[in-house]
Amino acid sequence: MHLQDLEICRYHPGPYCADSWQVPLRAVAWLAHGHAFETGPTASGLVAKLEAMLEQTNAAYPHYRFRGCMHCGLCLALDCPSPGPIWSQENLLVPGAAAVYLAPGGIVHYIHEHAYRPPREFMDAVLRCPEIGSPAYLAALRSVNGGAEPPLQSIEQSRGMLARFVHRHD
């Protein structure tokens, strides 16, 4: 799936859809063969921070993982040896100054292997982002979202809803 960097994102209902936010939800790193993208150096520490954020997302919001792994279409089109699947089932929600950014987990692969350079405002937001799942992260999302609660449920909230659903249908 290709989305232009900073395009309004309507990937999937819930936290991955702009309609669920009070501020723009902007796509970053939804790359596909045949579509140009920026290349060049990235901010110092960006890749390490993205890798940590992916682990944090996996731990704090495992119930939002979906769409599974995929092979990189850019690698396949370049006839490069496939690195195997790029694990992109985690999607990063990054609070910015006046927007929330949504990036697929494959962003690290795109930076390493294809010299992808995300927009500066996204890189700045990543480097400022509190640990995902922390109270500070939720506060940052709430703040950028105009004080409204982010459309994101904790794993505990999700389990509680599932338990209530199962109980009603027993």
C-alpha positions as CSV (number, residue, x, y, z in Angstrom):
1,M,0.0,0.0,0.0
2,H,1.4,3.4,-1.0
3,L,0.7,6.7,0.7
4,Q,2.6,9.9,-0.1
5,D,4.6,11.2,2.9
6,L,2.5,13.5,5.0
7,E,-0.7,12.6,3.2
8,I,-3.8,12.4,5.4
9,C,-4.0,8.7,6.4
10,R,-7.1,6.5,6.4
11,Y,-5.5,3.1,6.7
12,H,-8.0,1.3,8.8
13,P,-10.8,2.2,11.2
14,G,-9.8,3.2,14.7
15,P,-6.5,4.8,15.6
16,Y,-5.2,4.3,12.1
17,C,-7.8,6.6,10.5
18,A,-7.7,10.4,10.3
19,D,-11.5,10.5,11.1
20,S,-10.7,9.2,14.6
21,W,-8.4,12.2,15.5
22,Q,-9.0,15.9,16.1
23,V,-5.8,16.8,14.3
24,P,-4.4,15.4,11.0
25,L,-3.2,11.8,11.0
26,R,-0.3,12.0,8.5
27,A,1.2,9.0,6.7
28,V,5.0,8.5,6.7
29,A,7.0,5.7,5.0
30,W,4.2,3.9,3.2
31,L,6.6,3.2,0.3
32,A,5.9,1.2,-2.8
33,H,7.8,0.5,-6.0
34,G,7.0,3.0,-8.7
35,H,6.6,5.9,-6.4
36,A,9.4,8.3,-5.7
37,F,10.5,9.0,-2.1
38,E,13.1,11.2,-0.4
39,T,16.6,9.7,0.2
40,G,19.5,10.9,2.2
41,P,20.9,11.1,5.7
42,T,18.6,10.9,8.7
43,A,18.8,12.5,12.1
44,S,21.3,11.0,14.4
45,G,19.8,8.4,16.7
46,L,16.6,8.1,14.5
47,V,17.0,4.4,13.6
48,A,17.7,3.3,17.2
49,K,14.8,5.3,18.5
50,L,12.5,3.8,15.8
51,E,13.6,0.3,16.7
52,A,12.9,1.0,20.4
53,M,9.5,2.4,19.5
54,L,8.6,-0.7,17.5
55,E,9.5,-2.9,20.5
56,Q,7.5,-0.7,22.8
57,T,4.5,-0.7,20.5
58,N,4.6,-4.5,20.3
59,A,4.6,-4.7,24.1
60,A,2.1,-2.0,24.9
61,Y,-0.4,-2.5,22.0
62,P,-0.1,-6.0,20.7
63,H,-3.8,-6.1,20.0
64,Y,-3.2,-3.5,17.2
65,R,-0.8,-5.7,15.3
66,F,-2.3,-6.8,12.0
67,R,-1.7,-7.2,8.3
68,G,1.3,-9.4,9.1
69,C,4.7,-9.4,7.6
70,M,5.5,-8.7,3.9
71,H,8.3,-8.8,1.5
72,C,9.7,-5.5,0.5
73,G,8.3,-4.5,-2.9
74,L,11.3,-2.1,-3.4
75,C,13.7,-5.0,-3.0
76,L,11.7,-7.3,-5.2
77,A,11.5,-4.6,-8.0
78,L,15.3,-4.0,-7.8
79,D,15.8,-7.8,-8.1
80,C,17.8,-7.7,-4.8
81,P,18.1,-10.8,-2.7
82,S,15.0,-10.7,-0.5
83,P,15.9,-9.9,3.1
84,G,12.9,-12.1,3.9
85,P,9.8,-10.6,5.4
86,I,10.1,-7.1,6.8
87,W,8.1,-7.2,10.0
88,S,5.6,-4.4,9.5
89,Q,2.7,-5.5,11.6
90,E,3.4,-2.9,14.2
91,N,2.3,0.6,13.2
92,L,3.9,3.6,15.0
93,L,1.7,6.4,16.2
94,V,4.0,9.4,16.8
95,P,2.7,12.6,18.4
96,G,4.0,15.7,16.6
97,A,3.5,19.4,17.1
98,A,0.2,19.8,15.2
99,A,-0.4,16.2,13.8
100,V,-0.1,12.6,14.7
101,Y,2.1,10.5,12.3
102,L,1.5,6.9,11.4
103,A,4.4,4.8,10.1
104,P,4.6,1.1,9.3
105,G,7.2,-1.0,11.1
106,G,9.0,-1.5,7.8
107,I,10.4,2.1,8.1
108,V,13.6,0.8,9.7
109,H,14.2,-1.5,6.6
110,Y,13.5,1.4,4.2
111,I,16.0,3.6,6.0
112,H,18.7,0.9,6.2
113,E,18.3,-0.7,2.8
114,H,16.8,2.1,0.6
115,A,18.3,5.3,2.1
116,Y,14.8,6.5,2.8
117,R,14.7,9.9,4.5
118,P,11.5,10.7,6.3
119,P,10.2,14.2,6.5
120,R,12.1,16.4,9.0
121,E,9.0,17.1,11.1
122,F,8.5,13.3,11.6
123,M,12.1,12.8,12.5
124,D,11.9,15.6,15.1
125,A,8.6,14.1,16.5
126,V,10.2,10.6,16.8
127,L,13.2,12.0,18.7
128,R,10.9,13.8,21.1
129,C,8.5,11.0,21.5
130,P,8.1,9.6,25.1
131,E,8.2,5.8,25.6
132,I,5.2,4.3,23.9
133,G,2.7,3.0,26.4
134,S,3.9,5.4,29.1
135,P,1.6,8.0,30.7
136,A,3.8,10.6,29.1
137,Y,3.1,9.1,25.6
138,L,-0.6,9.1,26.2
139,A,-0.4,12.7,27.5
140,A,1.5,13.8,24.4
141,L,-1.1,12.1,22.1
142,R,-3.9,13.8,24.2
143,S,-2.2,17.2,24.0
144,V,-1.7,17.2,20.2
145,N,-5.2,15.8,19.9
146,G,-6.6,19.1,21.3
147,G,-7.1,17.6,24.8
148,A,-9.3,14.8,23.5
149,E,-8.5,11.2,24.4
150,P,-6.6,9.4,21.7
151,P,-8.6,6.7,19.9
152,L,-6.2,4.0,21.4
153,Q,-7.1,1.4,23.9
154,S,-4.6,-0.3,26.2
155,I,-4.4,-4.1,26.1
156,E,-6.3,-4.2,29.4
157,Q,-9.1,-2.1,28.0
158,S,-9.2,-4.4,24.9
159,R,-9.3,-7.5,27.0
160,G,-12.1,-6.1,29.2
161,M,-14.2,-5.4,26.1
162,L,-13.6,-8.9,24.7
163,A,-14.5,-10.5,28.1
164,R,-17.7,-8.5,28.2
165,F,-18.6,-9.5,24.7
166,V,-17.9,-13.2,25.4
167,H,-19.9,-13.0,28.6
168,R,-22.9,-11.5,26.9
169,H,-22.9,-14.2,24.2
170,D,-22.4,-17.2,26.6
